[in-house]
Amino acid sequence: MLFRDFVEELDKREMIVKIDREVNSDLEVTQIIRSQGERPVLFTNIKGSDIKLISNVCSSRKLLSIGLGIEEKDLLRAIIKSIENPSTPEIKNDFEYNEIDPNLNLLPIPKFYSSDGGKYITAGVAVIEDKEYGLNASYHRAMVIGKDRIVLRVLPRDFHKYIERGNKRFAFCIGNPISVIIAAAISVEIEKSELDIANTLYPINLIDFDGVLAPEAEIVMICEITGEEEKEGPFVDITQTLDIVRKQPVARIERIYIKKDPLFHAILPAGYEHRLIMGMPREATIYREVAKVCDVIDVSLSIGGCSWLHGIVKIRKRKEDDGKKAIEAAFRGHRSMKHVFVVDDDIDIYDPHQVEWAMATRFQGSKDMIMKREKGSSLDPSANPITRETTKIGFDLTIPFDRDKKFFERVEK
């Protein structure tokens, strides 16, 4: 579903909070978004811009299920199926965009927190092409450092490798189709395109913008990596803590294309939308890895674990070592994860009380724990800030095979 079609559908269902009074994009939008919890918020009158701003549209699994036209319970398996069966999108020839001055001051780009290094584009998906590997789509927060210049947070992953291989021009897309919003957060093999995954999840079209392919988004900026580096940050990340300031690549905005009456999508850092978009695709990669070693039922990256650092895996235990195998596989599926908890099929992984109950009644630290020291997430402020080395722990909260199972089950009647 295209972004504006999705917003229109949510509007029909009366799921959007509309703010028609004038609102400042610096800090004030943050207060209002946070006050609405998971509810989508549409700002029709942003001070200094003619463009509407919308946030929280992908803040819950229910909203994503609407955007993809599938049942909420089928989301995880639909993402897995799309990863395993990617398909190439069609290129659309009709051009329904207006070109505006490449001036970022025309866009309602927020400064979310007083500690931020500047105004930030947070829902931008960078689409870049390589002759050998094809198209890559990934999220990169972008701090505005001039009317036509941004500094991007770039991790040493695929986008970084594409740049190293000499690919400098890319499309920076805001207000993407819902399947692109999800797929761009998935980590897969470099030769597998996230846009192909998106196309299987929900069909999309690609458009040729001045020799650069991009999905049909609300706003498409054609950018070029300049070869310069500037300081990026501070920035409040998914853990609701400050990420450090680093020297990062600078990009120059060559052109800006917008749809008629465009919608600027802003993801509130550390908000519900940020956590769900970033975390849920990792649940799919964890599921895929655990499924290789045992009978996995469900996976959740818990809200209390910032939807990033703590994972809960539900399995149907067949062998004594299934719990420990699931732990090792889960860490392979999401290398930024710090703690993982493996539970039996009678535990509701979305209920933290049940997970804690399983730990209290089924876990012995001397034999049911795996601990290792290795590279973790740069988002964990307790990890080594230089090497990212951290202590990872897996907790096997499943019922031991050498004990009478009836003494480990909850008596409810």
N, C-alpha and C positions, 0 to 999 in steps of 0.2 A: 504494500500500500504506500502510495506517495505520501510525503510528510503532510501536505496540506489536506489531502483526502482523509488522512488519519485524524487530523485536528478537527475537520468538519464532522466526522463521525462522533468524536468525543463531545463536540458541541451539541449535536442532535440528542445525545444521551444525557445532556445536562451535567456533564462531568467536569466542565472547565469553570474555574473562577475567573471572571473578567474584571480587570482593574482599568477603569476608564479615566480616572483622574491623572493628572501629570505626575510622573514618577521619575526620580533621578536614577540613572543607571549605576551610579556609584553608591554602593552600600545599601541604598533604600530598597532596591529590588531583592536583595538578599533577605532582609527582614521580612518582607511580604511572602516570599517563597517559603521560608522556614516556618512561618506562621500557619501555612496551609497543609503541613505534613506531606502526605503523598499526593494531594490533589493537584492536577495541572493548573497552571496560572498563565493567563494571557494578559499582557500589558499593551493596551492600545494607544497609549500616549506617553512615550518615553521622551524626556526632556532632551532637546537638541537633535532628534532624529525623527524622520517620517516613517520609519520602519517599526513594525510591531515586534515585540519580544515575547517569547513563550518558553516556559520551563516546566519541568516535572511531568512531561508527557509520557515518559517511559519509566516512571517511578515505582511501578508495581507489576507483578506478573500478570495480573488481570488486564492492565493496559496493553502490555505487549501481546497478549493473546488476541485482543481486539485488533491490533495493528497487523497481525499475521493471519487473522481469520481462522484461528484454531483454538481448541479447548486449552484452558490453562494447564491442565494435568498433562497435556501432550507436548508442552514447550521443550523440555529437555531432550526428549527423543527426536523431536523435529529438528533441533539444532544438530544433534549427532548424525541424523540421516543426511542433513545437508552437507556436513563436513565430509562424510563418506561418499556422497554422490553429487559432487559439484557439477554445474552446467553453465555453459557460456551465455552471457546475456546478449541480446540483440542491440545493434547500434541504431539509434533513432536519428533520422535525418531532419525532421522538421524542428525548427529552432524557435522556442517560445520564451526567449530571454531578451532583456534590454541590457545594454552595456552602459555602466555609469563610470564616473571619474574614479580612478583607482585610489580613493581617499578613504582610509579606514574611519575617519571622523564622521562619515555619513552613516555608519552602522552603529546600532545601540549596544556597543561592546561594554559589558559591566566591569567595574572593579568590585569584586565580591566582598573582600575583607579589608579592613584598614591596614593589616600587615602585608597585603599583597604588594609585589613589586611594581604593579601597574594594572592596566586593564587587560583582561584575558578572554580570548576565544577558547571555550572549553568543549564545544561540540563539533569542532572541526575534524573532518576525516581527510587525511592526505592520500591522494591517489596518484601513484607514480608508476611508470612503465619501464621495463628492462627488456631488451631484445631477446635475451635467453629465458628469463624467468617469467615474463609477462607482467600483468597488472598486480600491484600490491595496494591494499587499503588499510590504513591504520590511524588510530587517534594520536594526536600530538597537541598538547596544550600550547597556546601561542600568546606570548606577552607582547603587547603593542609597544614599539619603541620609536615610532614615527608615523607619519600619515600614510606611508606606503611600505613600512618595514615592520617585521615581526621577528621575535626570537623564539625558536621552537625547542621544546624539551624532546630530545631524541635519544632513546636508549640504544645500545649496541645490538639492534635486531635487524629485521629485513629492510626497513626504510633507510637505516644507516648504511647497510650494505649496498643498496641501490645507489645511494649518493656516492659511496666510495668507488663504484663501478662507472662513474661519470655521468649519471643521470641527475640533472639539476632542476629541470622544470617539472612542476607537478600541479595538480588541481587541489585546492583546499576547499572542501565542500561543507556547507552548513545547512541544516534542515533536510536531512537525507531520508530516503525511503526507509521504512522501519526495519526491513531485513538487512539493509546496509548498516544501520545503527548497531545492530547486534553483531553481524559478521565481522565488522571492522575491529571488534574487540577480541576476536578469536585468534589464538596463536597456533598456526599450522606450519607445515613444511614450506620452505621458501618457494618451491615450484608450484604450490597450490594457491590460487587466487581467492582472496576473501570475497571478491565480487562474484565469483562463480558460486561460492557457498551461499551468498545472499540471494542469487538468482534461483537457486533450488528452494531456499526457505520461502521466498515469495518473489515471483518474477519481476525483474527490473529492466530498464533500458539504459544504455550508455549513450552519451552525446559527445561529439567531437568539438571541443572548444579550442580553436586555434592550434590544432595538432595535439591537444591533450585530451584524453578520454576521461569522462567523469560520469557518475550516476546523476539522475535527474533530481538534483537538490534544489532548495529554495534560493540559495546563494552559492555561486561558484567563483572562486578567485583563482586566477592563473598566476602562479608564483615561480620564482627561481631562487635557488640557493646561491648566495653571493660569494661564499667562501670565507666570509668574516665570522667571528664569534663575538657574542656580547653576553653580559651577565643576565641570567634568567632567574626570576624569583625575588623574594620568597613567594611561596605558594602553599595554600592550605590544601593538602591532598586527602585522599580517601580515608585516611586514619584520623582526620580532623586535627592533625598536627602539622607544623610547618616543615615543608621540604626545604632542603638547603639551597643556597644560591650557587649556580654553576655557570661556567662559560659554555654556551650552546650555539648551534648554527643560526645564522640570520638568513631570512628570505625577504626578497623584494616582491611587492605586489605589482604585477604587470597590468592585469585587467581584472575588473569585477563585473560579473554578469548576475542579474537578478530576475526573478520571475515577477509578474505583475502583482503588486501588493504583497511583497514577500514576508515571510515569517523568519525572524532570527531566533534560532534555537540556542538557548543558554543552559548549560548543565551546571547546577549549583555544586561547587566543590564540597565533598564530604556529605552531600545530601542523598536522599533516597535514590534519585535517578543515577547519580554518579556510581553509587555502590552496586545497583542492579545491573547497569550496562557493563560495568567493568568486571563484576563478579560472576554473573550467570554463565557467560560463555566458558569460564574456567571450570564450572561444574560439569559441563559437557566433556571437556578434555580429561578431567579426573575420572568421570564415568567410563570413558573409552579405555583408559589404562587399567582401571580396576576390573573391568569386564574381561580382560585378557587372562586374569589369574583366578577369579572366583565369580560367584553368582551375585552380582551387584543389583540392588533394587532402586536406590535413590542416592542423590548427593546434594548437599547444601553447603554453601559458604555462609556462615552465620553472620547475622547483623552485628552481634556483640564482638565478633572477630573482624569487624570492618568490611565484611563481605569479601575479604581478601586473605587474611592471615590464618583464619581458623576454618577447617573443613570438617564436616560430619558425613560419614559414609555408612549407608545401611546395606548390609549384605544378608544373604541366606546362607548360613554357615553349613558347609558340607564336610569339611575336614578341620582338624585341630589347628592347623597353621593358616587357615584362611584369613583370620584377622590380621596377622602380621604381614601376609602377602598383600592384603588390601592396603595396609599402611605404606609399604614401599611403593606400590603402584600409584597410590594417590599423590605422593610426593613427586613422582615422575610426571604425573598429569598436570601438576601446578607447582612449578619449582619455587615460586615465591611464598608458598604456604609454610607456616611456621609450626602449627600444631594441627594434628588430624585425629579425630575420634571415630573409631569403627564400632558400630552397634549392630545388634541382631534385628531381625525383621519385625519384632513386636514393639520397637521403639519409634515414636514419632520424632523425626529428626528436626522438625520445625518447632518443637516444644523443648526449650532449654531445661525445663524441670525434669522431663523424662530422660534427657541425655545425662544430666547430673545424677539422676537416680541410678542409671545404669553404671555410672562410674563409682557410685557409692557402694553398690551391691555386687558388682561383677568384676571389679578391677583390683589387681594386686600389683603394686609398683615394682616388686622384685622380679616379676616374670612377664608382665603384660605390657611392657613399655619398650619402645625403640627410641634411642637417643643418638643423634649424630651432629657433628659440627661441620657445616658447609655453607656455601654462598646462599643467601636468602634474598629477601626483598629490600630494595632501596627505600621502601616506604615505611619500614620498621625502624623507628627512632632508637630502639635499643640494640640494633645490630651495629657491627663495626662500620662507621661512616665512610671508611676508605675502601675496605675489601668487601663489604656487605656480608661478611661471615656472621653466622648466627647459630644458635642451638635449635635444632628441629627435634620435636618429640611427637611420636605417634602413640596413641593410647588404644589398646585393644580392650574394648568394653563388652566383648561377647562372652556368652556362657561357656565355661570350660567343658570339654567333652568327657573328662574323667570324673565329673560330679553329677549327682542326680538333678536333672533339669528342673524338676517340680519345685525345688527349694529356691530357684532363681526367678520364678515367674510371679508376677503380681497377682494376688488373690483379690478378685473384684466382686465375688458373690459367693 
